[in-house]
Structures are given as structure tokens and as C-alpha cells.
Amino acid sequence: MPGSIIRQYREFKNYSQKWVASQMGISQNAYSKIENNITQLTVHHVRQLSKILEVPVLDLLKDDFEIHRPIILPKTITKDQLAERIRMLDEKLAAKHVLKHDNYMVAMSLLIAAENTIAAVH
């Protein structure tokens, strides 16, 4: 639903509902109804939100969208730590339904390549 996508972008930017609402010229309560999918978005609202949140209009309208904070990679990692992270990824991928994820095979290929790289490390 667009409201939950908008919420994710807003939270990613660390903006409050009150601040976004003020930028739109509406009350925080009215804005909350947008995020909770109570109020249907108008084209004008989508354009405003696109500008405020600095994202393309189409990204606000996607139904199957996930947003994640960027991963901060450590400067160094031990072989055991890397192996543990790969094991956790393997468990997460195993829990996913193959037919529901277009990139499942790509992810599995990357996981296998990473495992082979670790095995080659001396």
C-alpha cells in the first residue's frame, strides 16, 4: 500500500510526520491518514511527497517495496565472522519461497560463490 511505502521513506530520512505534513501544508493528523491508507492519495499529494522525500513518484506507488538502511561494512572481518554471516544468509534464503522471488537463483549463486571464496582463503 502506498501509505506504508511513504512511511518507510519518511522514516529512512528521519523526518517526523509533523514535519512532512507542514511541508505539504496539511495537519499531522491528515498526513497520518495518508500513511495509514485511510485517505486516498491525490496526484498533487504524490508529487509533493516525491519532492519532499526526494524519491521518484513511481517508487511511492509500488506495492512490493522494501527499503533498508545501507549496510555499514566493517573494515576487517575474520574468516569465522564471514562464515557466520553467510550461514545466516543461507538460513534466510532457505526460508524464502523460490517461486515468489525472481532473484532467488541469483542470490543463491552469489551465496555459493562466497562460500567457495571462503573455502579458498588460506
Stockholm file with secondary structure:
# STOCKHOLM 1.0

chainA/1-122         MPGSIIRQYREFKNYSQKWVASQMGISQNAYSKIENNITQLTVHHVRQLSKILEVPVLDLLKDDFEIHRPIILPKTITKDQLAERIRMLDEKLAAKHVLKHDNYMVAMSLLIAAENTIAAVH
#=GR chainA/1-122 SS CHHHHHHHHHHHTTCCHHHHHHHHTSCHHHHHHHHTTCSCCCHHHHHHHHHHHTCCHHHHTCSSCCCCCCCCCCSCCCHHHHHHHHHHHHHHHHHSCGGGCTTHHHHHHHHHHHHHHHHHCC
#=GC SS_cons         CHHHHHHHHHHHTTCCHHHHHHHHTSCHHHHHHHHTTCSCCCHHHHHHHHHHHTCCHHHHTCSSCCCCCCCCCCSCCCHHHHHHHHHHHHHHHHHSCGGGCTTHHHHHHHHHHHHHHHHHCC
//
